[in-house]
């Protein structure tokens, strides 16, 4: 595990303070993921409202394209906010991140449609998703860095799995709220204005955890360690942070592909397959939401096992073995080639363990590849590029290949990403870039 000097001198130490920090940290993370996923799950309802077309699939794909553009803003969020977190501290950036998400989610909840304000509806929606991309671009890497710095020796993966549970709570809550809303108002009203209700709920939850996060302690190194070498107590310059990130090129490249493979799998199961079921195969929306929720519950239930196993067997070994095991399992998506809720349900549930071991480790693995002094910037940039390039585009690529009659190519694409992530991680491990769980 990491030596003590790799952890913050001000890390949370007592069990009570650790629980409070995990609630504020994880709860905020859950809200971020809830708000982000609600849009993806409701793309087939949002599309016709903001991007009207005679073809329902075209409207959905337009909404998913906006979903993907939001991911493209993540690298900028990582660059701007990651540098601030490594220069000035973690807590301030955590507040900025969730505050931005609350604001944009509120705007989407009340935004007039294309019928009311024309093309400006789509423009404002796109702007909101870009701002949310900036927010989520820093949220996950910042949480990962914070966990590695606050976790007691020998419990890094376990604490990371707790945060993953909160993330899963956000994802499951998004599916559950969409399902309950759809059941309560019916498909017609859901497509008209009922889709706004989940966004309102997300905004209210965000306000609560924004307030709660004010009590989080700072985990960046002491002022002397974060300051310039002349020990004047001033934060380091931006250029110094980035020079250090550039020094760890292999670690940065490894983070990109560790994240890319994980998020491609994640968005395939949480967004791509549900939208494929609803748009291409006209499955019942409420049933799709119910199955998606059940799959999410299974994934969340497996996270504690993932954390305990990784701490017991070493994070590095667990990551390599489980990531290689994922490769053949991603081909299960090929089983769903036409309308049929039984097949859809089986594919979603078979994918649950794949998601658990992939999403339960990738954040912690990424954070262990960078030193504390540039951890948020390095992990944030790698995370953002990986998600923007491969994660956010996965649902679109899945639907596009399926529509083109080349659905077989998608699992091959994801399998290659998994293999590249393992190869790069092993190279980084041999060069001493892994700072915890080795």
C-alpha positions in Angstrom: 0.0 0.0 0.0 1.0 3.6 -0.2 3.5 4.9 2.3 2.3 7.4 4.8 3.9 10.3 3.0 1.6 9.6 0.1 -1.4 10.4 2.2 -2.5 13.8 3.4 -1.3 15.1 6.7 -4.8 16.4 7.3 -6.7 13.3 6.3 -9.8 12.3 8.1 -8.8 10.0 10.9 -11.7 9.1 13.3 -14.4 6.6 12.2 -17.1 9.2 12.8 -15.4 11.9 10.7 -14.7 9.3 8.0 -18.4 8.4 7.8 -19.4 12.0 7.6 -16.8 12.7 4.9 -17.9 9.7 2.9 -21.6 10.7 3.1 -20.8 14.3 1.9 -18.4 13.1 -0.7 -20.4 10.1 -1.9 -23.8 11.7 -1.7 -22.6 14.6 -3.9 -21.1 12.1 -6.3 -24.5 10.2 -6.4 -26.3 13.4 -7.3 -23.8 14.2 -10.0 -24.3 10.8 -11.6 -28.0 10.9 -11.1 -28.3 14.2 -13.0 -25.9 13.0 -15.7 -27.7 9.6 -16.2 -31.2 11.0 -16.2 -30.5 12.8 -19.4 -29.2 9.6 -21.0 -32.1 7.6 -19.9 -34.6 10.1 -21.1 -32.9 10.8 -24.4 -35.8 9.2 -26.3 -38.3 11.6 -24.6 -36.0 14.7 -24.7 -35.1 14.2 -28.4 -38.5 14.9 -30.0 -39.0 17.9 -27.7 -35.8 19.7 -28.6 -34.8 18.0 -31.9 -38.1 17.2 -33.6 -38.0 14.8 -36.6 -40.3 12.5 -38.4 -38.1 9.6 -37.3 -38.1 8.8 -33.6 -34.7 7.1 -33.8 -33.2 10.2 -35.4 -34.5 12.4 -32.6 -33.1 10.1 -30.0 -29.7 9.9 -31.7 -29.6 13.8 -31.9 -30.2 13.8 -28.1 -27.5 11.2 -27.6 -25.2 13.3 -29.7 -25.7 16.2 -27.2 -25.0 13.6 -24.5 -21.7 12.8 -26.2 -20.8 16.5 -26.7 -21.2 17.0 -22.9 -18.4 14.5 -22.5 -16.2 16.5 -24.8 -16.2 19.3 -22.2 -14.7 17.0 -19.6 -11.1 17.5 -20.5 -11.5 21.3 -20.1 -13.1 20.8 -16.7 -10.2 18.6 -15.7 -7.7 21.1 -16.9 -9.2 24.1 -15.2 -10.6 22.7 -12.0 -8.0 19.9 -11.6 -5.2 22.5 -11.5 -7.1 24.6 -9.0 -7.5 21.5 -6.8 -3.8 20.7 -6.8 -2.9 24.3 -6.2 -5.5 25.6 -3.8 -7.1 22.5 -2.3 -9.8 19.9 -2.9 -12.8 21.2 -0.9 -13.3 24.5 -2.9 -13.4 22.6 -6.2 -15.9 20.0 -4.8 -18.3 22.9 -4.0 -17.9 24.4 -7.4 -18.5 21.1 -9.1 -21.8 20.2 -7.4 -23.0 23.8 -7.5 -22.6 23.9 -11.3 -24.5 20.7 -11.6 -27.4 22.0 -9.5 -27.7 25.2 -11.6 -27.7 23.5 -15.0 -30.1 20.7 -13.9 -32.5 23.3 -12.7 -32.3 25.1 -16.1 -33.0 21.9 -18.0 -36.0 21.1 -15.8 -37.7 24.4 -16.8 -36.3 24.9 -20.3 -38.9 25.6 -23.0 -39.0 23.2 -25.9 -38.4 23.6 -29.6 -42.1 24.3 -30.2 -41.9 27.3 -27.8 -38.5 29.0 -28.7 -37.3 27.2 -31.8 -33.7 26.3 -32.3 -32.7 28.1 -29.1 -34.1 25.3 -27.1 -31.5 22.9 -28.5 -28.8 25.5 -28.1 -29.5 26.2 -24.4 -29.8 22.4 -23.8 -26.4 21.9 -25.4 -24.9 24.7 -23.3 -26.2 23.2 -20.1 -24.8 19.8 -21.1 -21.4 21.4 -21.8 -21.4 23.0 -18.3 -22.4 19.7 -16.8 -19.5 18.1 -18.7 -17.1 20.7 -17.1 -18.5 19.7 -13.7 -18.4 15.9 -14.1 -15.0 16.3 -15.7 -13.5 17.0 -12.3 -16.0 15.2 -9.9 -14.9 11.6 -10.4 -11.1 12.2 -10.4 -11.4 14.6 -7.5 -13.3 12.1 -5.5 -10.8 9.4 -6.4 -7.9 11.5 -5.2 -9.7 12.4 -2.0 -10.4 8.8 -1.2 -6.8 7.7 -1.8 -5.6 10.5 0.5 -8.1 9.9 3.3 -8.3 6.1 3.4 -6.5 4.3 6.2 -3.6 2.0 5.2 -4.9 -1.3 3.7 -8.4 0.0 3.1 -7.9 2.1 -0.1 -10.0 -0.2 -2.4 -12.7 -0.6 0.3 -13.1 3.1 0.7 -13.1 3.5 -3.1 -15.8 0.8 -3.4 -18.0 2.8 -0.9 -17.8 5.8 -3.3 -18.6 3.4 -6.1 -21.7 2.3 -4.2 -22.8 6.0 -3.9 -22.2 6.3 -7.7 -24.4 3.3 -8.2 -27.1 4.8 -5.9 -27.2 7.8 -8.2 -27.4 5.6 -11.3 -30.1 3.3 -9.8 -32.0 6.3 -8.5 -32.0 7.8 -12.0 -33.5 4.6 -13.4 -35.9 4.2 -10.5 -37.2 7.8 -10.6 -37.7 7.6 -14.4 -39.5 4.3 -14.0 -41.8 5.6 -11.2 -42.5 8.8 -13.1 -43.3 6.9 -16.2 -45.7 4.7 -14.3 -47.3 7.6 -12.6 -47.9 9.9 -15.6 -48.0 7.4 -18.5 -46.0 7.2 -21.7 -47.8 10.1 -23.4 -47.4 12.6 -20.6 -43.9 11.4 -20.0 -42.9 12.3 -23.5 -44.7 15.6 -23.2 -43.6 17.1 -19.9 -43.2 14.3 -17.4 -39.5 13.9 -18.2 -38.9 17.2 -16.4 -39.8 15.7 -13.0 -36.6 13.6 -12.6 -34.6 16.8 -13.3 -36.4 18.7 -10.5 -35.7 15.9 -8.0 -32.0 15.9 -9.0 -31.7 19.7 -8.5 -33.3 19.5 -5.0 -30.9 16.6 -4.0 -28.0 18.6 -5.2 -28.8 21.5 -3.0 -28.8 19.3 0.1 -25.4 17.8 -0.7 -23.9 21.1 -1.7 -24.7 22.3 1.9 -23.3 19.0 3.4 -20.0 19.3 1.5 -19.2 22.5 3.2 -17.9 20.5 6.2 -15.5 18.4 4.3 -11.9 18.7 5.5 -9.0 19.5 3.2 -6.7 16.6 2.2 -4.1 18.3 0.1 -0.6 18.2 1.6 0.3 20.8 4.2 1.0 24.4 3.1 4.7 23.7 3.1 4.4 20.7 0.8 2.0 22.5 -1.6 4.0 25.7 -1.6 6.9 26.8 -3.8 10.3 25.4 -3.0 11.2 28.7 -1.4 8.7 27.8 1.3 7.0 31.2 1.1 3.7 29.4 1.7 2.3 30.5 -1.7 0.5 27.8 -3.8 2.5 26.4 -6.6 2.2 27.9 -10.1 0.0 26.3 -12.7 3.0 25.6 -14.9 4.7 23.7 -12.1 1.6 21.4 -11.7 1.5 20.7 -15.4 5.2 20.1 -15.7 4.8 17.4 -13.1 1.9 15.9 -15.0 3.9 15.9 -18.2 6.7 14.0 -16.4 4.3 11.1 -15.8 3.3 10.5 -19.4 3.0 6.8 -19.2 0.8 7.1 -16.1 -1.4 9.6 -17.9 -1.8 7.4 -20.9 -2.6 4.4 -18.7 -5.3 6.3 -16.9 -6.9 7.3 -20.2 -7.3 3.7 -21.3 -8.2 2.3 -17.8 -11.1 4.8 -17.8 -11.9 4.4 -21.5 -12.6 0.7 -21.2 -14.5 1.0 -18.0 -16.8 3.8 -19.2 -17.4 2.2 -22.6 -18.7 -0.8 -20.7 -20.6 1.3 -18.3 -22.5 3.4 -20.8 -23.2 0.4 -23.0 -25.2 -1.2 -20.2 -26.6 1.9 -18.5 -27.5 4.0 -21.6 -26.8 2.3 -24.9 -28.8 -0.9 -24.4 -31.8 0.7 -22.7 -32.1 3.3 -25.6 -31.6 0.6 -28.2 -34.5 -1.4 -26.5 -36.8 1.6 -26.5 -36.0 3.3 -29.8 -34.9 0.5 -32.2 -37.0 -2.4 -30.8 -39.9 -0.4 -29.3 -39.8 -2.2 -25.9 -42.1 -0.9 -23.2 -40.4 2.1 -21.5 -41.5 1.3 -18.0 -40.3 -2.3 -18.3 -37.0 -1.2 -19.6 -36.6 1.3 -16.7 -37.5 -1.5 -14.3 -34.9 -3.9 -15.7 -32.2 -1.2 -15.8 -32.9 -0.4 -12.1 -32.7 -4.1 -11.2 -29.4 -4.4 -13.0 -28.1 -1.4 -11.1 -29.1 -2.8 -7.8 -27.1 -6.0 -8.5 -24.1 -4.0 -9.5 -24.2 -1.9 -6.3 -24.6 -5.0 -4.1 -21.4 -6.4 -5.5 -19.2 -3.3 -4.9 -18.3 -4.2 -1.3 -17.1 -7.6 -2.4 -14.9 -5.9 -5.0 -13.3 -3.6 -2.5 -12.6 -6.3 0.1 -11.2 -8.6 -2.5 -8.9 -5.9 -4.0 -7.5 -4.9 -0.5 -6.9 -8.6 0.4 -5.4 -9.7 -2.9 -3.8 -6.4 -3.9 -5.5 -3.7 -6.1 -3.0 -4.3 -9.0 -3.5 -8.0 -9.2 -7.3 -7.8 -8.8 -7.5 -5.1 -11.5 -5.4 -7.1 -14.1 -7.3 -10.4 -13.5 -10.8 -9.0 -13.5 -10.1 -6.6 -16.5 -8.9 -9.6 -18.6 -12.0 -11.6 -17.5 -14.2 -8.9 -18.8 -13.0 -9.3 -22.4 -15.0 -12.4 -23.3 -18.0 -11.2 -21.3 -18.6 -8.1 -23.3 -19.7 -10.2 -26.3 -22.9 -11.0 -24.5 -24.4 -7.8 -26.1 -24.6 -9.8 -29.3 -27.4 -11.8 -27.8 -29.8 -8.8 -28.0 -30.5 -8.5 -31.7 -34.2 -7.9 -31.8 -37.4 -7.2 -29.8 -37.7 -9.4 -26.7 -37.7 -8.3 -23.1 -36.5 -11.7 -21.8 -33.3 -11.5 -23.9 -32.8 -7.8 -22.9 -33.2 -8.7 -19.2 -30.7 -11.6 -19.4 -28.1 -9.4 -21.2 -28.5 -6.6 -18.5 -28.2 -9.1 -15.6 -25.2 -11.0 -17.1 -23.5 -7.6 -17.5 -24.0 -6.7 -13.8 -20.9 -8.5 -12.5 -18.9 -7.1 -15.4 -19.9 -3.6 -14.5 -19.3 -4.2 -10.7 -15.7 -5.3 -11.2 -15.0 -2.7 -13.8 -16.5 0.3 -12.2 -15.6 -0.8 -8.7 -11.9 -0.5 -9.3 -11.1 1.9 -12.1 -11.3 5.1 -10.1 -9.0 3.8 -7.4 -6.6 2.3 -9.9 -6.4 5.7 -11.7 -5.8 7.7 -8.6 -2.9 5.4 -7.5 -1.0 6.2 -10.7 -0.3 9.8 -9.9 1.5 11.5 -7.0 -0.4 13.6 -4.5 1.0 16.9 -5.7 -0.5 16.6 -9.2 -3.0 13.8 -8.6 -6.3 15.6 -9.4 -4.9 17.3 -12.5 -3.4 14.1 -13.9 -6.3 11.8 -13.0 -8.8 14.5 -14.1 -7.2 14.9 -17.5 -6.8 11.2 -18.1 -10.4 10.5 -16.9 -11.9 13.3 -19.1 -10.1 12.2 -22.2 -11.0 8.5 -21.6 -14.7 9.3 -21.0 -15.0 11.9 -23.7 -13.3 9.8 -26.4 -14.7 6.4 -25.5 -17.3 6.4 -22.8 -19.8 9.1 -23.8 -19.7 8.0 -27.4 -20.4 4.3 -26.6 -24.2 4.5 -26.7 -24.1 6.4 -30.1 -21.6 3.9 -31.5 -23.7 1.0 -30.3 -26.9 2.3 -32.0 -25.0 3.4 -35.1 -23.3 0.0 -35.6 -26.6 -1.8 -34.9 -28.4 0.3 -37.4 -25.7 -0.3 -40.0 -25.9 -4.1 -39.5 -22.5 -4.3 -37.9 -23.4 -4.9 -34.3 -20.7 -7.6 -34.0 -18.0 -4.9 -34.2 -19.0 -3.1 -31.0 -17.9 -5.8 -28.4 -14.7 -6.2 -30.4 -14.0 -2.5 -30.0 -14.6 -2.7 -26.2 -12.5 -5.8 -25.9 -9.6 -4.0 -27.5 -9.9 -1.1 -25.1 -9.8 -3.6 -22.2 -6.7 -5.3 -23.4 -4.9 -2.0 -24.1 -5.7 -0.8 -20.5 -4.1 -4.0 -19.0 -1.0 -3.7 -21.2 -0.4 -0.1 -20.3 -1.1 -0.7 -16.6 1.5 -3.5 -16.5 4.1 -1.3 -18.1 3.4 1.5 -15.6 3.5 -1.0 -12.7 7.0 -2.3 -13.8 8.2 1.3 -14.0 7.1 2.0 -10.4 4.2 4.3 -11.3 1.7 2.5 -9.1 1.7 4.2 -5.7 -0.9 2.2 -3.7 -2.2 -1.4 -3.8 0.8 -2.8 -5.6 
